[in-house]
Amino acid sequence: MAMINVLRSPDFQQSQRLRLNTLIRLRWLAIVGQSLTVLVVAYGLKFPLPVSLCFALIACSAWMNLFLAFRFPAAHRLTPLAAFGILVFDSLQLAGLLYMTGGLTNPFSLLMTVPVVISATSLPLRLTAILGGLVMSAATFLVFIHLPLPWYEGAPLAMPFIYVAGMWMAVLSSIAFTAMYAFRVAAEARLLANALAATELVLQREQHLSALDGLAAAAAHELGTPLATITLVVKEMEKALGNDPKYGEDVKLLRSQSERCREILKRLTSLSSEGEAHLSRLPLTSLVEEVTAPHRDFGISIKLRPGERIGPEPVGRRNPGVIYGLGNLVENAVDFARKSVTVSWSWDEATVTFSIIDDGPGFPAEIIDRIGEPYMSTRQGNEAGGGLGLGLFIAKTLLERSGATLDFRNSSGLGEGAVVQISWPRSVFLNPEVTSASMFDTA
């Protein structure tokens, strides 16, 4: 249970919520820009402008900022509905300013896209669509109903309707395009962040499992003293009771079991201290056996086929990330295979290579170039074990961290089986400082 609690997934939705301080800062920037624009147009260019009404709307934004700043802490993250409400307020406030300054004939009308873009990067698609529809409706309203564009007195500027229609199309196109683009980019960033977080959790779990031998040694050390005391007391009881018919057999059994416990603790201590250096290193053939053994009882034949071997066998440090990554690829091949999976390995003076070949349907041609992206599943239809492709992304990420390069391809075409080849430069194996997760060096 403790292990489950340690590896519990973080609240991704909470971390992806829009931070209130972000909106407050953006609104202060808008307030400053709007105020300067009104001052320059009214007092610099001397254009007729309802200054008091404009500053009344700007003051509403300032009041909203002050209220939110004093009501919530700076690090507060907004719920989607709360963020949506604030963005609706900003859209209506900007639409009000545009109504008093020429509607869509005002060159600043393109700023109506900003709240929708912010929504697209942080809010659900449904709320973004609603906000986009509201802003488009406001833009359509401003085409027909607005005060005159501020201009020189006595020389009103009459914009042809075709120009206003063009501005309307530009605003609507900008809203649609920028919102879709921002939503897509933000969605991919969120998926990648979630997938990387899942990778870290998997690696943490593997590292915890690798550390169990140290925990066993610590437990053996801690239990040694009380067990020695129990053994001593049992010996004294045995001497005192002698051949007592009532308790003699029980005392002998207690002594034999305490001796057995001491032997078990002795083996645990020996396993960690004397064999630690040996167990921390893994020959390539042992690595092959370790990653394939758990997948032999699923009705699929796993064939081990060593390839060309030049020089001494690489012997590497036990790397939980590499073991998990290779095991995941073997599991994936077993899920795909019809009858058999072939695992081959080879090494020479330049590279160490590990290949996994199955006799399944192979990788679909339309996604073979995107294999390894988060949430890109290679499975089609209703096959058993179908998933989201996150496991393959995690395996690829962990193996690439160790310095490996991965090649996904089909044997000879679709339906002839898939091939996954993992290669490490031998220079990476020989120099552990090249990467913090180097897998091998030479024996």
N, C-alpha and C positions, 0 to 999 in steps of 0.2 A: 504493500500500500504506500509506503514511503517513497518507493521508486516511482510509482504512478504519480504521486503528488509533485515530485521534483520535475518530471518530464511533461507535466500538463501544459497543453498548448496555451500561448498567450492570447489575450482577447484582441484579435486582429481588428474587429469592428470598432472597438474603443479607440485603438491607436490610429484608425483611419478617419476619425471624426475631425471636422474642421475646428481649429483652435480659435476661441473667441478673440484672443489678442490679435490674430491675423486680420480678422474682419475690422477690428477697431482701428488698427494702423492704416489699413486701406481706406477706411472711411475718413480718417483725419487727412490723409493725402487728398482725397476727393474734395473735402471741405475747403482745404487751402486752395486747391486749383479752381474750384467754383467761385470762391470769394475773389481771388485775383482777377479772374475773367470778368466778373460783374463790375469790379472797380475800374478795370482798364476800359471796358466798353462804355460804361456810364460816364466816367470822369476823364478818361484819357482821350477816347475818340469822340466824346460828347454825343453819343447816340442816345435817343430817348429809350428809357428802359425802366420798368417797374422795380426799382431797386429795393424798396421796402418789402415787397412780396417775395422777391428772389431771396433776400436775406432771411425772411421768415422761414422759407423752406430749408435754407442752409442751416439755420438755427435749430430746426427740428432734428437734422442729422447730428449736430453737435450735442443736443440734449440726449439723444439716443445713445451716443457714444459715452457720455458722462454717466448715464444711468447704468449701462452695462459694465463700465469700468469699476464703478463703486459697488455694484450688486454682485459681481462674480469675480473670482480670482483670475489673474492673467493667464494661468495655465488651463483654465476651464475649457473643456471640449464640448461643443454643442451637439445636441441630438439632431438628427436629420431634419425633423420638423421645425426645431428652433432656428437652425441655420436657414432653412427655407423661408421662414417668416421674416428674418432680417433681410434677406436678399430681395424679397418682395417689397419690403419697405424702401430699400435703396432704388429699386427699379421705378417705383411710383414717384419717389422724390425727384429722380432725374427726369422722368416724364413730365412732372409739374414744371420744372425749370425750362424744359424745352417748349412746353405749351406757352410760356410767357415770353419766349425769345425766338419765335419763328417756326416752331415745330421741326419738321424734317428739312426745312430749308436751312436750318442751323447746321454748320459743319461739324459741331460737336455731337450730332445725333448718333454717330457711330459708337459713342460710348455706351449706348444702350445694350451692346453685346457683352459688356464686362460682367454684370451679375450672372448672366447665363453661363459664361465660361467658368466663373468661380464655382457655380453649382455643378457643372459637368465634371469638374475635377474632384469633387468631394461628396456629392449627394447621389442618391439612387437615381436611376434613369427615369423613373416615373415622376419624381419631383422636378427633375431638370426639364422634362417635357412640359410639365404644367407651367413652370416658370417661363420657358421659351414661348409657349402659347400666349401667356399673359403679356410678355414684352412685345411680341408680334402684334397683338391686338392693340396695345398702346401706340405702337408705331403707325398702325393703320388709322387709328383715331387722329393722330397728329397730322396726317396727310390733309385732312379736311377741316379740322377745328384747331386753331391756334391763333395767338396774337401775331401781329406783323413782326418780321425780322428787324431788329434794331438797325437803323440806317440814318443817313443824313436827313435832317428835318427839311421838309418841302420837296424832297426827291425820293419818294417811296420806291423801294426796290421790288418790282413785280417779277416773281420767278415763274417761268412757263411751267405748265402742269407736267409736261414730259420730263422736265428736270426733277420735279418733286417725285414723280413716279419712279424715275431712275434711282433717286435717293432711297425710296421705300424698298425697291428691289435689292439695293446694296445692303441696307440694314438687315432685311430678312435673310439674304444669302449669307451675310457675315455671321448672323446668329446661328443659322443652321450648320454652316461649315465649321466654324470655330468650336461650337459646342460638341459636334460629333468628333472632331479631331482631338479636342481636349479630353473628352470622355474616354476615347479609345486609348490614348497615351496613359491617362491616369489608371485605367483598368489594368493595362499591361504592367504598369509599375506596381500596382497593388498585388497582382498575382505573383510577380517576381519576388516582392518582399515577403509574401506569405510562404512561397516555396523555399526561399532561402532560410527563413525562420524554421520551417519544418526540417530542412537539412541540418541546421544546427542542433535541433532536438534529437534527430536520429544519431548524429555523431556523438552528442553528449551521452545518449543511452549506450552506445557501443563502448565509449570510454568507461562508463560506470561498470559495464560487464567485464571489461578487461582489468579493472581494478579490484575485482572480487577476490583474487588470490591474496592481495595485500590485506583486505578486510578479514579474510579467513585467518591469516597469520596473526593479525592483531587480536582477533577473538581467541585464538589458541593461547596467545600470551596472557591475556586477561583471565582466562579460565584455568590456567595452569596452577595458580596459587590456591584457589579454593578446592580444586580437585586433589591437590597434594594433601591438603588438610583433611579432606574426606577419607582419603586412602589411609592416612595415619590413624584416624579415629577408628576405622574399620579394623585395622591390625590390632589395636588395643582391645577392641571389643572381642575379637577372635581369641586373643590370649586369655581374656577374662572369662569368656563363656566356655572355652575348651570344646568338649564334645557334648555340649548341652543338646538334648534331643529336640527341644522345642524351638530354639533359635539358631542352632549351629549351622544347619543347611542354608538358612536365610543370610547369615553373615558371610558364609563362603560365596554365595551367589553375589552378594553386594560387593565383595572384594574383587571377584573376577570381572564384574561389570565396570568397576572403577579402573581396573588395570586396562580394560579394553578402551575406555575413554582416554586414558593417558596415551595409548598407542595411536589412537586417531588424531589426537592433538599433536603428537610428535610427528606424524606424517604430514599434517598441515604445515607445521613450522618448517619441516625439511623441504616441502614443496616450494615454499616461498623463498627461503633463504638460499638453499643449495642449488635449486633448479631455476631460480629466477632469471639468471642470465641466459640459461639454455632456452627457457620457455619464451623469453622475449624476442627470440630470433626464430625466423621461419624460412626454411628452404622453399624454393618455388614449387617443387613437387608436393610438399606438405601443404602449401597454400592451396594448390589445386584440389587436393583431397578434402581440405577443410571447407571450401566453398561449395563443393559438389555433394558431400555426404548428406546434408539435410534434405536433399531433393530427390533421393533415390527411391522413395517408397510411394510414388504417385502414378505408377503404371507406365512411366516413360523410361526407356533405357538411356542411361548416361554413359557414353563411351569416352574413355580417356585415351588420347592419341598424341604422344609426345612428338614434336617436330625436330628440326635441326638444332643441335646443341654443340656450340663451339666454346671451349674454355670451361672453367669451373662453374658449377651451378651457383646462381645468385642466391644468397642467403640474406634475407631482409629482416628488419625489425617488425614486430607484430603491429600492424597499423589497423585500428578498428575501422577507419573510414574506407580503406581499400578492401578489407574483408567484407564489409557490408555491401560496398558497391559491386564487387564481383559476384557475391551471393545473390544480389538482386537481379543482376543480368542473367545468371543461370536460372533463377526462378522464373523470370520472364520467358526464357527460352523453353522451359519445361511446360509452362502454361500454353505456349503457342504450338508446341511440337505435336505431331500426330503419333509417332512411334519412338523417335530417338532424338537425343541431343549429343553432339560431339564437342568435346572440350579438348583443345590442343594448346600446347605451349612450346616455346622455343627461345633460345638466347644465342647471341653471338657477341663479338667484341664491341658492337655499337648499340644494340637494342635488346630489350626483353619483351616478348610478345605473348599475349594470351588471347585465344580466339574461342568464340562460342558459336556453334552452328546448329540450327534446328531444321527439321524437315516439315515445318509448318507452312502456312500460306505466304510467308514473307511480309515485308513492309509494304503498305499501300504506296503507290507511286506518287500520289498527290501530297503526301506528308513526309516522305523519306528525308527531304532536306531540312525538315523542321523537328526531327526527332531529338528529344532532349530538352525541348522548351517546356516550361511548366504548364501543366494542364493540357498538354497535347498528347492525347491517347493514341497508341498505335493499334488499338483493338477496333474491330468493326462488328457491327451487328450485336447480337445478344449472346456473345460467347461468355462462358463461365469465367469468372475472375476478372471481367472487364473493369477498368478503372479510369482514373483521370489523367494518367501519365505522370503524376507527381513522383512516384517511386523511381521511374526512369530518370527524371530530372535530378533527383537526389543522388542516385548512383553516379550519374555523369559528373555532377558537381564534385562529389567526394573523390572520384578517381582523377579528375583534372587537377584538384588541389595537390594530389600526390605527384604531379608532373606528367601524368599520362595524357595521351591523345587517343580519342575514340573514333572509330570509323564504322558507320552503320550502312549496310548494303544488303542486297539480295544475292543469293548464290549465282543464279544465272538468269533471273527474271522473276516476275511475280508468280507466286505459287510454287516456287522451287525451294523455299526455305530462306531464312534470314541469317546473316553473318554479322557478328559484332566483334571487332578486333580492337584490343587495347594494347598500346605500345608505350614503353618507357625508354627514354634514352639511357644508355648504361652510364653516361657521365653523371646523370642525376643520382643513380644508385650509388656511385662511388663517392659523391660529394654531398653529404647530408645537409650542408649549409645552403645548397641551391634552393631548396624549398623546405619549409618546416615540417612537411608531411612526406618526406622522401621515404620510399618504401624499401629499397634494397641497397645493399652494397655487396662486395664480392667476398665469398667465404675465404 
